[in-house]
């Protein structure tokens, strides 16, 4: 074939592509050339606008391609497929639902102002973990609830924060963030750590029958949960009202990111965002129900402990969207936002979600307490200690990130071999462990 023939063939192909593109564009525009979702005719505009908003919402995050697993997960649970298939399908289904939940929350919180927006983010920021834990609490799966809460905190302060430091450290030799914000969050995390160490220590120090010790630990847990909820409420007032100036750098970074992305418009109206929140929350609850119901069979067939499922696997599902967001933000050198996502989310779990579940268990008649096993308590204490030490100077680099990720992997391996039937902590005191 000659070069002239090749050129003619190329021109013909280009003409076909151009014509196809023009016809495709015309299919979504009216006779005046306006998009159908802006058409003056109501019966044309409303369906087109609904389709356009749906498309923009689904295209907001690549992880939404996994939405195909939502109907598969629900069908598998309703029909009664193999428990392993039910667990995997609903596990994958919750990942995009968590992303959509986060997206709808952000769209709604922007239009509600700073105060209400902060409360919205606090309420729905960890909604997936909360829903899964409520379902597990209803089924009296206390170990799953406790492991999920502890795992969410460890995942955020070690894995997410570590990945943020690595992603940012590869592009920038050293990154800086607001020391005051980090210090405040670290102090509150230290308080939450104490709320777990004290029950574990008290349980080991008390004598008498196990039933009496459990009753005393429940009384302590209920009182501690109320105090932690009050502290979180005071923190919101501190952040949003009385000492808002301390968080100005964080807010400026956030506005800088929003302004720097070509004036990105918000997709959902308040009503659409609220409807999306309700629909996605219901879907998460359904998938979580099937997921939790299949855990017993997974434990028996795959020989994986409940602790590992709750502490490592479930937090990956619930925090997937936050993980991606924090790493992307850190790679753009906006570390205040990254710290806010990683440490802030951990703080919400420790000071808001976990105490709320203790109170909810009290109401439901479930023995949900803040008494964790000695090993879990020590791991949590060490994780918070290392994280607080690394962020205390307000600077980060890739080596510090590698330390956090490495520690998370070590903990994951430890809990992989950690059996569910570990003997209770009777006769073993946390203080004796520390002093040995």
C-alpha positions as CSV (number, residue, x, y, z in Angstrom):
1,X,0.0,0.0,0.0
2,X,1.4,3.4,-0.9
3,X,1.9,6.3,1.4
4,X,-0.8,8.2,-0.4
5,X,-3.3,5.4,0.2
6,X,-2.2,5.2,3.8
7,X,-2.9,8.9,4.2
8,X,-6.3,8.6,2.5
9,X,-7.2,5.7,4.9
10,X,-6.1,7.8,7.9
11,X,-8.2,10.8,6.8
12,X,-11.3,8.5,6.3
13,X,-10.9,7.1,9.8
14,X,-10.5,10.5,11.3
15,X,-13.6,11.7,9.5
16,X,-15.6,8.8,10.8
17,X,-14.4,9.5,14.4
18,X,-15.3,13.2,14.1
19,X,-18.7,12.4,12.7
20,X,-19.3,9.8,15.5
21,X,-18.3,12.3,18.2
22,X,-20.5,15.0,16.7
23,X,-23.5,12.6,16.6
24,X,-22.8,11.5,20.2
25,X,-22.7,15.1,21.4
26,X,-25.9,16.0,19.5
27,X,-27.6,13.1,21.3
28,X,-27.2,14.9,24.6
29,X,-28.0,18.4,23.4
30,X,-31.2,20.0,22.2
31,X,-31.9,21.8,19.0
32,X,-30.4,25.1,20.4
33,X,-27.2,23.3,21.3
34,X,-27.8,23.4,25.1
35,X,-27.2,20.3,27.2
36,X,-30.4,18.3,27.8
37,X,-30.1,18.8,31.6
38,X,-30.4,22.6,31.0
39,X,-33.4,22.2,28.6
40,X,-36.3,24.6,29.2
41,X,-38.8,21.7,29.0
42,X,-39.4,20.2,32.4
43,X,-40.1,16.7,31.1
44,X,-36.8,16.7,29.3
45,X,-34.7,18.5,31.9
46,X,-35.5,16.5,35.0
47,X,-34.6,13.0,33.7
48,X,-31.5,14.4,31.9
49,X,-30.5,16.3,35.0
50,X,-30.9,13.2,37.2
51,X,-28.8,11.1,34.8
52,X,-26.2,13.8,34.6
53,X,-25.9,14.1,38.4
54,X,-25.8,10.3,38.8
55,X,-23.0,10.1,36.2
56,X,-21.0,12.9,37.9
57,X,-21.4,11.2,41.3
58,X,-20.4,7.8,40.1
59,X,-17.4,9.3,38.2
60,X,-16.2,11.1,41.4
61,X,-14.0,8.2,42.4
62,X,-12.5,5.3,40.4
63,X,-13.3,2.9,43.2
64,X,-17.0,3.2,42.3
65,X,-16.5,0.6,39.6
66,X,-16.9,-1.9,42.5
67,X,-20.5,-0.9,42.8
68,X,-21.3,-4.0,40.7
69,X,-20.7,-6.0,43.8
70,X,-23.5,-4.3,45.7
71,X,-26.4,-6.2,44.0
72,X,-24.3,-9.3,43.9
73,X,-23.6,-9.1,47.6
74,X,-27.2,-8.5,48.5
75,X,-28.4,-11.3,46.2
76,X,-25.8,-13.8,47.6
77,X,-26.9,-13.1,51.2
78,X,-30.6,-13.2,50.4
79,X,-30.4,-16.5,48.5
80,X,-27.9,-18.0,50.9
81,X,-24.8,-18.7,48.8
82,X,-21.6,-20.1,50.2
83,X,-20.6,-18.0,53.3
84,X,-17.2,-17.3,51.8
85,X,-18.7,-15.9,48.7
86,X,-21.2,-13.8,50.8
87,X,-18.3,-12.4,52.9
88,X,-16.1,-11.5,49.9
89,X,-18.9,-10.0,47.8
90,X,-20.2,-7.8,50.6
91,X,-16.7,-7.0,51.7
92,X,-16.0,-5.5,48.2
93,X,-19.5,-3.9,48.0
94,X,-18.9,-1.8,51.1
95,X,-15.7,-0.2,49.7
96,X,-17.5,1.9,47.0
97,X,-20.5,2.6,49.3
98,X,-18.0,4.1,51.8
99,X,-16.7,6.3,49.0
100,X,-20.2,7.5,48.1
101,X,-21.0,8.1,51.7
102,X,-17.9,10.2,52.1
103,X,-18.7,12.1,48.9
104,X,-22.3,12.8,49.8
105,X,-21.3,14.0,53.3
106,X,-18.7,16.4,51.8
107,X,-21.3,17.8,49.4
108,X,-23.8,18.3,52.1
109,X,-21.5,19.7,54.8
110,X,-20.2,22.5,52.5
111,X,-23.6,23.9,52.2
112,X,-24.4,23.8,55.9
113,X,-21.6,26.0,57.1
114,X,-18.6,25.4,59.2
115,X,-20.3,24.3,62.5
116,X,-23.0,22.1,61.1
117,X,-20.5,20.9,58.5
118,X,-18.1,19.8,61.2
119,X,-20.9,17.9,63.0
120,X,-21.9,16.2,59.7
121,X,-18.3,15.1,59.1
122,X,-18.1,13.9,62.7
123,X,-21.3,11.9,62.3
124,X,-20.9,10.4,58.9
125,X,-17.1,10.3,58.6
126,X,-16.9,6.9,60.2
127,X,-20.4,5.8,59.4
128,X,-19.4,2.5,57.8
129,X,-17.5,1.4,60.9
130,X,-20.4,2.5,63.0
131,X,-23.0,0.6,61.0
132,X,-20.9,-2.6,60.9
133,X,-20.3,-2.4,64.6
134,X,-24.0,-1.8,65.4
135,X,-24.9,-4.9,63.4
136,X,-22.2,-6.9,65.2
137,X,-23.4,-5.5,68.6
138,X,-26.9,-6.5,67.8
139,X,-25.7,-10.1,67.1
140,X,-23.7,-10.0,70.4
141,X,-20.4,-10.1,68.5
142,X,-18.5,-8.1,71.1
143,X,-15.1,-9.2,69.9
144,X,-15.8,-8.0,66.4
145,X,-17.0,-4.6,67.7
146,X,-13.9,-4.1,69.9
147,X,-11.5,-5.3,67.2
148,X,-13.1,-3.1,64.6
149,X,-12.8,0.0,66.7
150,X,-9.2,-0.7,67.7
151,X,-8.3,-1.6,64.1
152,X,-9.8,1.6,62.7
153,X,-7.6,3.6,65.1
154,X,-4.5,1.6,64.3
155,X,-5.2,1.7,60.6
156,X,-5.5,5.5,60.6
157,X,-2.6,6.5,62.8
158,X,-0.1,3.9,61.4
159,X,-1.1,2.8,57.9
160,X,-2.8,6.0,56.6
161,X,-0.5,8.5,58.3
162,X,2.5,6.4,57.3
163,X,1.4,6.3,53.7
164,X,0.9,10.1,53.8
165,X,4.4,10.7,55.1
166,X,5.8,8.3,52.4
167,X,3.8,9.8,49.5
168,X,4.7,13.4,50.5
169,X,8.3,12.5,51.5
170,X,9.0,11.1,48.0
171,X,8.2,14.5,46.4
172,X,9.3,16.8,49.2
173,X,12.5,16.4,51.4
174,X,10.6,17.6,54.5
175,X,7.0,18.6,55.0
176,X,5.6,20.8,57.8
177,X,2.2,20.9,59.5
178,X,0.4,22.8,62.2
179,X,2.0,21.7,65.5
180,X,-0.8,23.0,67.7
181,X,-3.5,21.0,65.9
182,X,-1.3,17.9,65.9
183,X,-0.5,18.4,69.6
184,X,-4.2,18.8,70.6
185,X,-5.2,15.7,68.7
186,X,-2.3,13.7,70.2
187,X,-3.3,14.8,73.7
188,X,-6.8,13.6,73.2
189,X,-5.6,10.3,71.7
190,X,-3.4,9.9,74.9
191,X,-6.6,10.3,77.0
192,X,-8.4,7.7,74.9
193,X,-5.5,5.3,75.4
194,X,-5.8,5.8,79.2
195,X,-9.5,4.9,78.9
196,X,-8.5,1.4,77.7
197,X,-5.4,0.9,79.9
198,X,-7.3,1.7,83.1
199,X,-10.1,-1.0,82.6
200,X,-7.5,-3.6,81.6
201,X,-5.3,-2.8,84.6
202,X,-8.3,-2.8,87.0
203,X,-9.5,-6.1,85.8
204,X,-6.1,-7.7,86.4
205,X,-5.8,-6.1,89.9
206,X,-9.2,-7.1,91.1
207,X,-9.8,-10.4,92.9
208,X,-13.0,-12.3,93.3
209,X,-15.4,-14.0,90.9
210,X,-15.2,-13.3,87.2
211,X,-18.9,-12.2,87.1
212,X,-18.3,-9.6,89.8
213,X,-15.2,-8.3,88.0
214,X,-17.2,-8.0,84.7
215,X,-20.0,-6.1,86.4
216,X,-17.5,-3.6,87.9
217,X,-15.7,-3.2,84.6
218,X,-19.1,-2.4,82.9
219,X,-19.8,0.3,85.5
220,X,-16.4,1.8,84.9
221,X,-16.9,1.6,81.1
222,X,-20.3,3.3,81.2
223,X,-18.9,6.2,83.2
224,X,-15.8,6.5,81.1
225,X,-17.9,6.5,77.9
226,X,-20.0,9.4,79.1
227,X,-16.8,11.4,80.0
228,X,-15.2,10.7,76.6
229,X,-18.3,11.8,74.8
230,X,-18.3,15.1,76.8
231,X,-14.6,15.6,76.0
232,X,-15.3,15.1,72.2
233,X,-18.1,17.7,72.5
234,X,-15.8,20.1,74.2
235,X,-13.2,19.5,71.4
236,X,-15.8,20.4,68.7
237,X,-16.5,23.7,70.6
238,X,-12.8,24.3,71.0
239,X,-12.1,23.7,67.3
240,X,-15.1,25.4,65.8
241,X,-15.8,28.2,68.2
242,X,-13.6,29.3,71.1
243,X,-10.2,28.5,69.6
244,X,-10.9,28.4,65.9
245,X,-7.9,30.7,65.3
246,X,-5.6,27.8,66.2
247,X,-6.9,25.8,63.3
248,X,-6.6,28.7,60.7
249,X,-3.6,27.1,58.9
250,X,-5.7,23.9,58.4
251,X,-8.6,25.9,57.0
252,X,-6.4,28.0,54.8
253,X,-4.9,24.8,53.4
254,X,-8.3,23.4,52.7
255,X,-9.5,26.6,51.0
256,X,-6.3,26.7,49.0
257,X,-6.9,23.1,47.8
258,X,-10.5,23.9,46.8
259,X,-9.5,27.1,45.1
260,X,-6.6,25.5,43.3
261,X,-8.7,22.9,41.5
262,X,-10.1,25.2,38.9
263,X,-13.1,26.4,41.0
264,X,-14.6,22.9,41.1
265,X,-18.4,23.1,41.3
266,X,-20.4,21.1,43.8
267,X,-22.4,18.4,42.1
268,X,-25.2,17.6,44.6
269,X,-27.8,19.9,46.0
270,X,-28.6,19.6,49.7
271,X,-31.7,17.6,49.0
272,X,-29.9,15.3,46.6
273,X,-27.0,14.8,49.0
274,X,-29.4,14.0,51.9
275,X,-31.3,11.5,49.7
276,X,-27.9,9.9,48.7
277,X,-26.9,9.7,52.4
278,X,-30.1,7.8,53.3
279,X,-29.9,5.4,50.3
280,X,-26.2,4.6,50.7
281,X,-26.6,4.2,54.5
282,X,-29.4,1.7,54.0
283,X,-27.3,-0.2,51.4
284,X,-24.3,-0.3,53.8
285,X,-26.5,-1.6,56.6
286,X,-27.9,-4.4,54.4
287,X,-24.4,-5.4,53.2
288,X,-23.0,-5.2,56.7
289,X,-25.7,-7.5,58.0
290,X,-24.8,-10.2,55.5
291,X,-21.1,-9.6,56.1
292,X,-21.3,-10.0,59.9
293,X,-23.6,-13.0,59.6
294,X,-21.0,-14.8,57.4
295,X,-18.0,-14.2,59.8
296,X,-18.6,-17.4,61.9
297,X,-18.4,-19.5,58.8
298,X,-15.3,-17.7,57.5
299,X,-13.6,-18.2,60.9
300,X,-14.2,-22.0,60.7
301,X,-13.4,-22.5,57.0
302,X,-10.5,-20.1,56.5
303,X,-9.1,-20.5,60.0
304,X,-8.8,-16.8,60.5
305,X,-9.5,-15.3,63.9
306,X,-12.4,-13.0,64.6
307,X,-9.8,-10.5,66.0
308,X,-7.9,-10.4,62.7
309,X,-11.1,-9.9,60.7
310,X,-12.3,-7.1,62.9
311,X,-8.9,-5.5,63.5
312,X,-7.3,-5.7,60.0
313,X,-9.9,-6.6,57.3
314,X,-13.0,-4.5,58.3
315,X,-11.1,-1.2,58.9
316,X,-9.6,-1.5,55.3
317,X,-13.2,-1.6,54.0
318,X,-14.4,1.3,56.1
319,X,-11.4,3.6,55.6
320,X,-10.7,2.9,51.9
321,X,-12.0,6.3,50.7
322,X,-10.2,8.2,53.5
323,X,-7.0,6.3,52.8
324,X,-6.9,7.5,49.2
325,X,-8.0,11.0,50.0
326,X,-5.3,11.5,52.7
327,X,-2.5,10.1,50.5
328,X,-3.5,12.3,47.5
329,X,-3.6,15.4,49.7
330,X,-0.2,14.6,51.3
331,X,1.4,14.2,47.8
332,X,0.2,17.8,47.1
333,X,2.1,19.0,50.2
334,X,-1.1,19.8,52.2
335,X,-0.1,18.0,55.3
336,X,-2.6,19.8,57.6
337,X,-5.4,18.2,55.7
338,X,-3.7,14.8,55.7
339,X,-3.2,15.0,59.5
340,X,-6.8,16.1,59.9
341,X,-8.0,13.0,58.0
342,X,-5.7,10.4,59.6
343,X,-5.5,11.6,63.2
344,X,-8.9,13.3,63.2
345,X,-10.6,10.1,62.1
346,X,-8.8,8.1,64.8
347,X,-9.9,10.6,67.4
348,X,-13.5,10.4,66.3
349,X,-13.4,6.6,66.6
350,X,-11.7,6.7,70.0
351,X,-13.7,9.6,71.6
352,X,-17.1,9.4,69.7
353,X,-17.8,6.1,68.1
354,X,-16.4,3.7,70.7
355,X,-18.1,5.4,73.7
356,X,-21.3,5.7,71.7
357,X,-21.2,1.9,71.1
358,X,-20.6,1.3,74.8
359,X,-23.7,3.4,75.7
360,X,-25.7,1.7,72.9
361,X,-24.7,-1.7,74.3
362,X,-25.8,-0.6,77.7
363,X,-29.2,0.3,76.3
364,X,-29.5,-2.9,74.3
365,X,-28.4,-5.1,77.2
366,X,-25.1,-6.1,75.7
367,X,-21.9,-6.4,77.7
368,X,-20.0,-4.0,75.5
369,X,-17.2,-2.5,77.6
370,X,-13.8,-0.8,77.3
371,X,-12.0,-3.8,78.6
372,X,-9.7,-5.1,75.9
373,X,-7.2,-7.9,76.2
374,X,-3.8,-7.0,77.6
375,X,-2.0,-7.6,74.3
376,X,-4.5,-5.4,72.4
377,X,-4.2,-2.6,75.0
378,X,-0.4,-2.7,74.9
379,X,-0.4,-2.6,71.1
380,X,-2.7,0.4,71.1
381,X,-0.6,2.2,73.7
382,X,2.6,1.7,71.7
383,X,1.0,2.8,68.5
384,X,-0.2,6.1,70.0
385,X,3.1,6.6,71.7
386,X,5.1,6.2,68.5
387,X,2.7,8.3,66.5
388,X,2.7,11.2,69.1
389,X,6.5,11.1,69.1
390,X,6.8,11.3,65.3
391,X,4.4,14.2,64.9
392,X,5.5,16.2,67.9
393,X,8.0,18.3,65.9
394,X,5.5,19.4,63.2
395,X,7.6,17.9,60.5
396,X,7.6,14.7,58.5
397,X,9.6,12.7,55.9
398,X,9.4,9.4,54.1
399,X,11.6,7.6,56.7
400,X,9.1,8.4,59.5
401,X,6.3,7.2,57.2
402,X,8.1,3.9,56.6
403,X,8.4,3.4,60.3
404,X,4.7,3.8,60.8
405,X,3.8,1.5,57.9
406,X,6.4,-1.1,59.1
407,X,4.9,-1.0,62.6
408,X,1.4,-1.6,61.2
409,X,2.6,-4.6,59.2
410,X,4.2,-6.1,62.3
411,X,1.0,-5.6,64.3
412,X,-1.0,-7.2,61.5
413,X,1.3,-10.2,61.5
414,X,1.0,-10.4,65.3
415,X,-2.8,-10.4,65.1
416,X,-2.8,-12.9,62.3
417,X,-1.3,-15.5,64.6
418,X,-3.3,-14.2,67.6
419,X,-6.0,-16.8,68.6
420,X,-9.5,-15.9,69.7
421,X,-9.4,-18.3,72.6
422,X,-6.6,-16.4,74.4
423,X,-6.9,-16.9,78.1
424,X,-8.4,-13.9,79.9
425,X,-6.3,-11.4,81.6
426,X,-7.2,-12.8,85.1
427,X,-4.2,-12.7,87.4
428,X,-2.2,-10.7,84.8
429,X,-1.7,-7.0,85.4
430,X,-0.7,-4.5,82.8
431,X,1.4,-2.8,85.4
432,X,3.4,-6.0,85.9
433,X,3.9,-6.2,82.2
434,X,5.2,-2.6,82.0
435,X,7.5,-3.1,85.0
436,X,8.9,-6.4,83.9
